[in-house]
Amino acid sequence: MVWKNLLATTAATLLAAEPANALKGSRDPLLPRKQYARAVDRSEATQNAARNLKRQYIPANATDIKTINTPTGAQIRYKEPGNEGVCETTPGVNSYSGYIDLAPDVHSFFWFFESRQDPANDPITLWLNGGPGSDSLIGLFQELGPCRITENLTSTINPWSWNNVSNVLFLSQPVGVGFSYQDQEVGSLNPYTGGFLNASQANVTGRYPTLEPEEGGSIDTTDLAAMAAWETIQGFLSGLPQLAADVGTEKVFNLWTESYGGHYGPAFYHYFYEQNEKIKNAIMPGYRLRMDTLGIGNGIIDEAIQAEYYPEYAVNNTYGIKVYNDTVYDYARFATFMVGGCYSQIQTCRASASYVRGGLIDDDQTITEAAVRQLDVASICSEAQAMCRDNVESMYYNYGDRG
């Protein structure tokens, strides 16, 4: 409850209003959206289903918003929440929060904290939560950020924050996650289905973010998410001098992530490195980084290897903690190995992908984009993921009272 209230309260305090005339007349100054459209081949049913995945309320429009236009063509709308006593209140340490607008329908939420030590010389660390689809504000408020939230929705300083030694950027990605949005519409949510109803279909209860898959609003592969994140970061970094942030140029760059970041991390870092080399070699313009560290915490690398150890570690771990009872443990083990269970469905997923030319990399059993673009393969693999998560991994969250 605290977390849900926190999102609403923080958003109302910090978030910038949507620009009335920002980037008009420019379909796509930065984000390679046409590449997304070519990569995505959806049926009408899939498009309609994705279109109905409306997100939570968009908070009330904020006031006293500052706006800058960056050299890369992005627009940044922001506030400085620390000046209002929100989160990072260490004297002399700046923080910025708001939206990076890459296009008329690409609005990425960010929160940036300067280093408490030496922002001009300390590195920049990008933090991404996993999911896929987990908001990085979870990492900010519950893990490594400069503040913690109290029961009465005030913030208190975290003395062990990572911005003790690094500038830290938290990014809600891809568009559709957290407060990041493509467009917005007034209406309400069906409390039984979660589907969005516009003003002609039901009473209006608020403004909601919307996604239009056929317009590139749905980023549904890790590679596409990496492309979008790179453009967002470039838009932000190019605007740092105008933010009056004491950060400097050509920063040492770290990427840290967790959980599904076992997939995000390597793909993002690889793509960032390739793009940065193009900047370094004057092949394209951009904010040059000194690529340093990729860090992955408790990452999902290969469910076919890891899944059986979720219940094992829950009851037999180095901390002497038995997270759930033997009945739950037995069920999780059974769900892993039973016919039609987690491992069985993973093998079916990989077998179905192998029938698509170029659908499976035999060396490491990696399923390629060529395979997941086939809706029947994608459906089988989605079922496998749901089976493993709901019946093996999620036992920890549902019965351990610790997640």
N, C-alpha and C positions, 0 to 999 in steps of 0.2 A: 504494500500500500504506500509506504514511504516513497518507493522508487517511482510509482505511477504519479503520485502527487508532485514529486520532484520534477518530472519531465514537464508537466503543465506549468508549474511555477517558474522554473528556470526559463522555459521557452517564452513565456509572457514577458519576462524581464529582459531577455537578451535578443530575441530574434528580430531581424530587420523585416520591414514590410516589403512585399513584392514590388519591384520597380515598375512604374507605370509605363515608361517609355524605354526601358533598358534594352539595348541590343535589337531594337526593332529593325526590320528590313534585312536582318542577317540570319539566315537559317542556321548556320553552323560555322562561326568564326574559328573555332578551335577543335571541338570534340569530333572525332572521326565517325560521326553518326551514320554516314552512308556505308561505311564499312560494316557497321552493325547490321544495317538493313540487308546487305548482301549475304552476311553470315547467317541470318536468321530466316528460316523458311517455316512459317507457322500455318497450320490450318485455321479456318475461320473459328472453329470451336475453341481452339487453344487461345486465339486472340481474345475472344469474348470472355473466356475464363480469366485470363490475366488482367483484362480490363476491369473486372469486378473486384480485383484485389485492392480495394481502397484502404488507405492507411488511417491512422488516428487523426484526431483534430489537428488542424493547423492553429497555432495559438493566435491570440489577438495581436494586431499590428503594433509593433513597438514604436516608440517615439525617440526623437533625438538621434536619428540614424546618421552615420557618416558613410559616404559613398566615394569610392575611388575607381578610376578606370586604369587598368594595368597595361604595360607595354605589349602583353600578349593578346590583348583584346578582351580579357575577362573583366567583369565588374565585381567589386567586393563591397558588400553592404555589411556594416559591422557596428558593434558597440564595444566599449571597454568595461566589462563587468566588474573588474577589480576596483575600479573607481567608485562603484556603487556598493562595494562591500560584499560582492558575490565571489566566492571560491578563493582565488588567489589574491590575498590581501597583504602579502609581504611588501613592506615599503620599497618602492623603487623597481618592483617587478611588474612589467606590463603584461596584459592579456587581452586578447581580441576574440570576439565571437560573432558569428553571423553567417552570411551566405556568400559563396563564390558562384557567380552567375556566368556560366560558359556560353550559354545560348538562351534564347527566349524561353525554352522549356527544359533547361538543365540548371538546377539550383541545388548546390551541394553545401550542406551545413558543416561548419568547422568550429573548432575552439583551439586557439593557439596560446601557449604560455611561454614566455621568455624564461631562460635559465635564471635561477636565483643567484648563480655564482658569477658567470662571465658570459652573458649572451652574445657578445661580439665574437668571442673565440670558441665557445662551446658548440658542439654539433647540433644538428636538427634531427630529432627522432620522430618518425611517423608511427603512431600506434593504430593498429587495426584489430578490432575484435573479430571473432570468427563467424559462426552460424552454419551456412552462409546466411547473411541478413541480420547479424547481431550488430547493434549500434555501438560504436566506440565510446559513447558516453558511459557505457557500463564500465569500461576500463578506466575512464576518467574518475568516476565517483566511487567505484568499489575496489579498484585495484591499485593503480599507480599514479593517479592524478594528484594535484596539489591540494585537494580539499576532500573532506568527507561531509556527508549530509546527516544532520541530526533528526530526531523524531519530530521536532517542531519546524522542520524545513528550513533551517538556517545552515550555513556551512561553517566548518571549522578546519583549520590548517592541518594538512598532513605533513609532518616533518620528514617523512621518508619518501616524498614524491620524487619521481624521476627528473623533474625539472630542477632538482638540486644541482644537477651537473649537465643538463642538456636542455635546449629548447625543445618543446614537445608539441606536436600537432596531432589533434584528434579529429578524425574525418568520418562522417556518417556516409558510408558508401556500400553499394552503388546507389544511384538515384532511386528513391523508393524506400530506403532504409532510414529509420529515425525521422529527423526533421528534413531530410533531403527530399525534394519533390520535383516533378516534372511540370505539373499544372495544378490548379485548385478549382474546386467547385463547391457551391453551397448545396446542402442536402442533409441526409441523415443515414445512419447505418441500421440495417435490419438486425435487431438483437438476436434473432434466431439463426440467421445464415451468415451474418457479418458482411453481407453484400451492401454496396452503396446504392442509395435511392436519391435521385435528383429532386429538385424542388417541385417538379410536376408529379412525382410519384409518392411523396410523403411530406410530412411537416418538416420544415427546415430546423435542424438542431445545431448546425455549425458549418464550418468550412473544412473540407477534407482534401488532402493531396490526391492526385489522380495520376495514373500511368496509361499511356496509349501505346501498346506494343508495336502496332504497325508504324508508329512514328519514331521508333527507336527507344521507347521509354522503358523497355524491359531488357535489362542486361543479365543474361542467364547463363553465361559461362565465365569461368575464372579469367580466361584470356581477355574477354571483352571488359571485364571489371578492371583489369590491369590497365588497359588503354584509357578508360575513363578516369581512373585514379591519377594516372600520370598527367593528363591534361589539367585536372583539378589542382594538383600540386604545383605545376608550372604556373598556372594562373595565380595561385596564392603567393608563391615565392617571388614572382616578378613584381608583386605589389608591396613587398616588405619595406622598401625605402619610403614609399608614400604612407605606410602605416606608422612611420617614425619608430619602427622597431629597431632596437640596437643589435642587429643580427649580422650584418655584413654580407659579403658575396662569396660565391663558390664554397658553400658550406660542406663540411663532413656530414654525410647522410647515413642514418641508421633506419632500418625498417624492422619493427618488432610486432609480433602478432601471436595469436594463440588459437588452440582448438582447430576449427576449420582453416585457420591460418597455415596449417600444415600443407594445404593446397594453395591458399592465397600467397603465402610468403615467397616460395620459390618462383612462382609464375610472375608475381609482381616485380620481384627483384630482378629477374632475368630481363623483363621488358624494360624496366627503368634503366638498367645497365646499357642495353642496346640503344635506347634513345639518347642517353647521356653521352655515349660514344659519338653519336652523330653530331651532338652539340660541340663536343670536344674537338672533333675534326672539321668543324665549320661546314658540315653538310646541311645543318638546319639551325635556326636560331633557338635560343632558350636559356633558362637559368641552369648553369652548369653545377653539378654536384660532384663531390668526392665520395664515391660509393665506398662504404666501409663495412657495416655489419648487417647481417640478416639474423634475427633471433626468432625462434619459435618455441613457445611455451606449451607443453602438453599437447602437441599437435596431432591432428588426425592425418596420418600419412597413408595408411593402407588398412582399411577396415577388415580385410580378409586375414590380416595378421593380428590386428589389435583387439578385435571384438571379444574374443574368448577371455582376454585378460581384464576386461572391465569388471566382471563379477569377482574374479580372483583377487584383484587389488582392493576391491571394496571390503573384503573380509580378511585378507592376508597381506598386510602392508607393513612398512617399516615404522609406522606411527603407533602401532598397537591399537588401531581403531577398527571396530567392526561396524561398518556403516549400516548394514541391514541384516535381517535375521536369515536363518538357514532356508526358510521357505522361499524367500525372495531370491536368495542365491541359487537355489536349485532350479527355480523357474528361469532365471536369466541364463543359466548353463543349458537348460533344456531348449530354450528359444534359440540359442546359438547353433546347436548341432542337430536339431530335429529335422525331419523331412519337411521341406517348405519353410525352414527357419532361416536365420540370418545367413549362415555360410552357404546353404543350399541356394538361396536367392541371389547371392553374389555370383556364384558360379553360373547360374542361369543368365544373369545380366551380362557377364563376360562372354558367354557362349553366343548370345544373341548379337553382341557387338562384333564378334569374330566373323560373322557371315557377311558383314558389310565390307566391301573392298577398302582397305586402309582403316578399318574400324577399330583395330586392336594392335597395340605395339607388343609383340610377343615377348620381348625381353623382360618387361616388367609388368605385363598385363594391364597396361594403361589404356583406357578407352578413349578414343579420339573424338574430335568434334564431328568428323564425318559420320560416326555411329550415332551420337546423341541427337543429330539432326533428323534421324529417323524416329518418328513419333512412337512407333511400337517399341523400339529399343529404349527410348527415353522413359516410356511408361514402365517397362519391366525393371529398369535400373532404379527408377524412383521408388517403386514398390520395395525393392531390396533395401534401399536406404531407410525407408520408413520402418520396415521390419526390424532392422538392426537397432535403429535409434529408439523406437517405441518400446521394444521388448528386451533389449539388452542394456544399452547405454543409459536409457532414461530411468531404469530402476533406481539408480543413484539419486536422481532428482526427486522422484516420486515417493520413495520410501526411506531415503537416508536422512531427510530433514537437514540437509547440509548444502544443497545446491541452490 
